[in-house]
Amino acid sequence: MTTTVPGVPATRGATARPRPAELLHRLGARPGPSPVTHVEQVPARPGRPAPWPDWAAPPVISALAARGITAPWEHQVSAAELARAGDHVVLATGTASGKSMAYQLPALTALVDDPRATVLYLSPTKALAADQLRALVRLGIDGVRPATYDGDTPREEREWIRQHSRFVLTNPDMLHHALLPGHARWGAFLRRLRYVVIDECHTYRGVFGSHVAHVLRRLRRVAARYGSAPTFILASATSGDPAHAASRLTGLPVRAVTEDASPRGATTFALWEPPLLPREPDDLENELPPVRRSALSETADLLTDAVVAGTRTLAFVRSRRGAEVVATMTRRALDEVVPGLGDRVAAYRAGYLKEDRRAIERALLTGELLALASTNALELGVDLVGLDAVLICGYPGTRASLWQQAGRAGRAGDEALAVLVARDDPLDTYLVHHPEALFGRPVEATVLDPANPYVLGPQLCCAAVEAPLTKADLELFGGAPALAAVEALTESGALRRRPSGWYWTHRGRPDVDLRGTGGAPISVVESATGRLLGTVDQGSSHVMLHTGAVYLHQGASYLVDDLDLEDAVALVHAAEPDWSTHARDVTDLSVVSIREYVDAGPVGLFLGEVDVTNQVVSYQRRRIGSGEVIDTRPLDLPPRELRTVAVWFTLSPNLLVASGVEPADFPGALHAAEHAAIGLLPLVATCDRWDIGGLSTANHQDTEAPTVFVYDGHPGGAGFAERAYATAAEWLRATREAISSCGCETGCPSCVQSPKCGNGNNPLDKKGAVAVLDAVLAALPEDPAPGVAEPAGPAPTAA
């Protein structure tokens, strides 16, 4: 196959698309040590086809055949057969394994066989729903009338969809905010509901997943009122124990199909560590630690080289700002090679307007764009046919996401290249030097907790609005925890008990945010023109949109003039400053209660509820390029309060001194251990660094001992702290290894410095952190069992 890059001279570009090994060699061709720390060859795999099921409707088989599908794969038939028989099923196979057809076969057959039947499809993103709609429309089966029903759907179309569409594609947010509260208008649709398809169900984790679990229970309850009991078909990336996770999500027994029978092209997967920057004389004189080139700069260079080589490439970047930066740097570099070539690269992220997102998706599918720098908004099943390579800028937090992102390349079964570019971060550094932690290991199980009281209570209120809650309903929502929540809601006046059940007492509906973003998104408006640029969620607004912040949008930079939290709007003006902004915050934490603890003599390990108060108090302006701090400016933003779940360990001062850490060094040693522990927690839990927070102190007022806390960054917790507590020895051992094996002398971003530290990474004591973790690991049992669950008395303190 040949790919021509318009305007690229033959000496710089390649008209023949290079094979993965050749492309990797080109990308790594540079002076000095190779940045490639490991190359994993994932072999090609032949497919195992199966005959069409006898029950499959001929129009469906004909429509699929017209799209080039002459026979299904074995796993597709296995999942379809279970669904057809009325068993709830989850299909957990790799990217591009044809999961869509596994639900299309029974669902479309039901619609053909019964002209009154309906199907509901749920996806976590609008882009995925739009992609699935395109696929259904292309099949062209009479009478299906598929339609998307989401926040972008014009109001004049919504009534037609309610009355006429038999295959509605929506998302949990729309189900929660519109369809379930207005179920009377959807009565005919719900009465005939045969299947509920839940796509990419592994994304429903943490607080969001816990909310979605109750939205699905509310759907089952409302459907039952109309006389239907739909079969659930779930599709997931490969995950640990998918049947258990799907059952926890739906509240139903679910059978899993995990044997992937689809063909797969070979993949070359490289781990890439950016080089150390040359050290200036001042750095050596002041004994400053060496600094690695940023993963953003490295990814932008790799993306530039890939485009010049004629390779269609997708770069995944962890943050919205990072995606904008990579796209901007790549465009500039390409325009230096050939003016105008940068136009074939774009950024893609949440917060763009609908029209912008759709235009970018079309341009990538048609080949008008050669490369994208995207957040994980494109990680899910959008069919990006023809991509040759994927660059992953920073470990995405879970092995499931890593393989999902890598699977975006080679969609047509061709050979593919995936490159993980390590950030200067403890976890990334650990992984690129310990490939066994990535390859040949099962992916993580999905963590969610429907019993979280901060989720359960509001969801029960939503259910009471839809129909009075009965005692039988409480079993659906978890039994005893639901009863306790209802009684508390009744006592507070939110619900009122009547002989027929519990009723919602207020006029409006409960204001429940499924994604835990803290309220309505902040609109970013250009002050001179009134033009809406995009949106930012409430949770990120204090950091991204504070007064004076630099805001990036489609390669253009803006300065924030004013953040009005009451009206949910940020006013900005276009500017090209030569500095970037970095918010700084302060955190206070108090222990509310202890669920479990391990008494290991001078060391204690705890799991419990905590109250966290956080406030963004200032921001730094740093010179672009050098990172030099220009100044620090104060901010006046309100504090945010959070009750959540934390894991923490305490040490006696005597043990620390005996381990070689002097009292004056306690704060730096504990602070460094806290940073690294936060960075390594995603190794054992399905979270990323930004899902969790931490605090360390030489003498905490509640524990009366030197303490390190790591807490879930979501109200009521998200299951991450529990996972950390259960795997404490494995987690802290990997943390200790990441610090001790780092080549720096005093601590650097690869081991103990944190990009989100509110104290500017000061103080930090790398050697002391190793001593702290050695002491904790020596005292803790390998598989700690709780000594006491929910003790009635005060928490034990280290002696």
Helices and strands as residue ranges (DSSP letters): H 20-28, E 36-42, H 58-66, H 74-84, E 89-92, H 99-113, E 118-122, H 126-139, E 146-148, H 155-164, E 167-170, H 172-174, I 175-179, G 183-186, H 187-191, E 193-198, G 201-203, H 206-225, E 231-236, H 242-250, E 255-257, E 267-272, H 281-285, H 295-308, E 313-317, H 320-337, G 341-344, E 345-348, H 354-366, E 371-374, G 376-378, E 389-393, H 399-406, E 416-421, H 426-433, G 435-437, H 453-466, H 471-476, H 480-492, E 495-498, E 501-504, E 522-526, E 532-536, H 538-544, E 550-553, E 556-564, E 569-574, E 579-600, E 603-623, E 629-634, E 640-651, H 653-658, G 663-665, H 666-680, G 681-683, G 689-691, E 692-697, E 707-712, H 720-726, H 728-740, H 766-779, E 788-789
